[in-house]
Amino acid sequence: MSAKIHFYIRTDRPSKDGSVPIYLKFSLSRTQRIKISTGKCIAVKKEFQKLSNEAIELLSPEKRETIYGWDKLKERAIKGDPNWEAINDFLDSEKYRAKQVVLKFELLNRTITLELFKQAFLKPNATDNFNEYCLLELEKRRSQLSDGTYKGIKGQISKINKFKPNLTLGDIDYKFLTLFENYMLKPVAQKGLGNLQCTVARTMKVVRALLHIAMKNGDFPKEAYPFKDYKIKHVDPVLTTRDYLEPEDLYKVEQLLSPEKISELSIGEIRATKRFLFSCYTGLRFSDVNNLKRKEHVFGKWIQNPQLKEMVFKCYIEIRMGKTDQPVFIPLIDRALELINETQENQVFEIISNQKVNEHLKSINKKAKLNKKLSFHVARHSFATICFLHGIPENVGQKLLGHKNRKFTEVYTHLSKNKLFYEMDKLSRGLSNFEILIEETDSKINDMKEIMPMLQDLSQDKLDLIKGLIKQIGGNAA
């Protein structure tokens, strides 16, 4: 079965300006053939440009072909067309690409079909550099994205570019995705990235989203979409004991600011510690702490305290979270309020980079003897952990963290060691109370056994009187 490749123009489909599209025809036999648009058009010759589309449609098919700048026998644009050279160069490259597809199947000793040719040929043009294409599309959407999301996507594109610098849209197929996944999972010692599976899933979601944009733009064919076969492995993130602080760990960090130890910290470390603790008390992300302003986000109000039965003045934060654009309302505990009241400037905390704060947190980790993977985001994890530990309900924690879904319970409410002790104490108390109850019941039964012989000699009137007394005592006890 010999494959044939030809180009022709569709004169039955003129556009508004009268030009007609060029198609590639791939044939395996007289009955097996497929037509694919090249995306290029041929203009009407100068002498026929005054003809309207209606007039062109009235011409016979044979006559219609003669009014365009196209050589039917040579299957090329003629010199009269304004873009004839560029069109012919493009057609040459497309014919070469088509032949390469056929050759590849021959070398693999595989039978080519119309569908297989279409899938292979309809990959995007090799000149579409993935890195450049995606960065351009990202910039177009810059105003719609938060700073965190924008930087995150840009970082993922950079990761892909590092793996394969000259990657094109046409290179993204099932094989590429599996190789890229292996590269991310491979340990750093083996020249990989050493990413966790949940990190790999996040990166692959970005690749998938970028391909969706390319498909909507018409730059990536749906037929070549690799995520039909490649499935992203979703793994729920799990926090380890090194990813959050227990109350005793938080106390160690707080003690660094005590009069006895504060001299051991540099000015940068003091600022980083205060900022970190503030996030532990509020659950705010780094970007939100960085942007926190006294006049715009910190407020106070009088509220009724149901326990004290009196009005009390409470301060709170009301802010739209930078990452999700979700509004959050966070009452301030006294420790958080003390950190805010240290400065009267409108900017609550000086603007600084996350990288710089994390550098300080490494030394703070050592000085507090925590043995944690201390980064600023650990503060948010710690806030959620301590909320869970002290019995704050799930829906309240979800509101405080600004989550739309049940992430509070699924990710943050992990099994804190202290929580396990507290819960087991409940079991211990329950079992002890049960034993006391059994002992009291046994004692009452024994007492009744002693009383019963005495009651046998009493008259019915006296027994009725005793029953009434017992009911009265029982009602008073209740």
NORKA-V316000 format. One record per run of one state. SS is the DSSP state (H for helix, E for strand, - for the rest). FROM is the first residue (numbers start at 0). LEN is the number of residues. If there is no record, write none. Layout:
[[SS/FROM/LEN] [SS/FROM/LEN]]
//
This chain:
[[-/0/3] [E/3/6] [-/9/10] [E/19/8] [-/27/5] [E/32/10] [-/42/1] [E/43/1] [-/44/1] [H/45/3] [-/48/4] [H/52/6] [-/58/2] [H/60/6] [-/66/1] [E/67/1] [-/68/1] [E/69/2] [-/71/4] [E/75/2] [-/77/6] [H/83/24] [-/107/6] [H/113/8] [-/121/7] [E/128/1] [H/129/11] [-/140/1] [H/141/3] [-/144/2] [H/146/17] [-/163/4] [E/167/1] [H/168/3] [-/171/2] [H/173/12] [-/185/2] [H/187/3] [-/190/6] [H/196/20] [-/216/5] [H/221/3] [-/224/1] [H/225/3] [-/228/18] [H/246/9] [-/255/6] [H/261/3] [-/264/2] [H/266/16] [-/282/3] [H/285/5] [-/290/2] [E/292/1] [H/293/4] [E/297/8] [-/305/4] [E/309/11] [-/320/6] [E/326/5] [-/331/2] [H/333/7] [-/340/6] [E/346/1] [-/347/6] [H/353/14] [-/367/9] [H/376/13] [-/389/4] [H/393/8] [-/401/5] [H/406/6] [-/412/4] [H/416/39] [-/455/4] [H/459/18] [-/477/1]]
//
